[in-house]
Amino acid sequence: MNVTLDIPDDVLAVLPIPEAERDGYLLLEIACALYARDLLSLGRAAELAGMPKVTFGQEIGRRGITRHYTETELEADLAYGRGQ
């Protein structure tokens, strides 16, 4: 399923972003907003933004968005680090 947003041309015209970069910019903004509201996981938000999880994680850090990191995720990461 895909969703198409209908953004009026006059609204797009005032965005100080080159036309070629608008789609990516808007997807990143939406992904960050949904992640910040805990509506998407880091992986899904990164997928929506079209970037690797590491890069998306760096972006949310630059924006001051708190990382959602559960104890279960920590345990999984530690187990992975130990080769388990």
N, C-alpha and C positions, 0 to 999 in steps of 0.2 A: 504494500500500500504506500502510495506517495501522497503528500499533501502539497498543494500549490498555494502560495500566498499571493494575493492580489494587492500589491502595494502601488498606490497611485504614482504616476510619473512625476508629479510635482513634489511629492515627498522624496522620491529617489533623487531628484535633481538637487535637493538641498544637502544631501549627504556629501561630506567632503572626502569621498572615497572614489578613486578611479572606477569607471564603469566595469572594467574587466575584473576588478577585485570585489565588487559588491556582493555577489552571491556567497563567496567564501566568508566575507566579513559578517554578513547577516546570519549565516549558519553558525559561526563561532559565537556570536552574541546570544543567539537562541540556546545553543548548547551550554554556555556558561550560566545563563539564567536558569535553565532547567536543572542543571547540576547544583547550583547554589540553593535552590529550593528543595533539593533532595528528591527530585522527580525522576532523575536519570542517574545511573551509576557513572563512575568515572569512565569506564570502558565504553558505555553506550553514548555518553556525551562526546567523548573523543571521536567515536565513529560518526556521529552526527556532524561534528566539526570537520571531519575529513582529515584527521591528523592522528599520529601515534599517541598512545596513552601518556608516554613520558612528556611529549611536547605539550599536550593538553594540560597535564599536571603542572608544568612550568607556567603555562598561561594563567591558570586559576591562581597560582601563587602570586604572580605579578599583579593580579587584580585584587588580591587580599581576600579571596574566597577560601573559607575554611575547608580543608580536605575532609571528606567523610571516610573515616577509616575505622572499621570495627575491630573488636578484639579477635573475632573469627578470621578476618583478613590478615591481621598481624600474625596469628598462629600459622596460617597457611603460608605466608611469606617466610616466616622463620623455618618452617619445615622444608620449604623449597630451598632455602639457603643452606640447609644442612644436607641437602641431597635426598630428602625423603619423599 
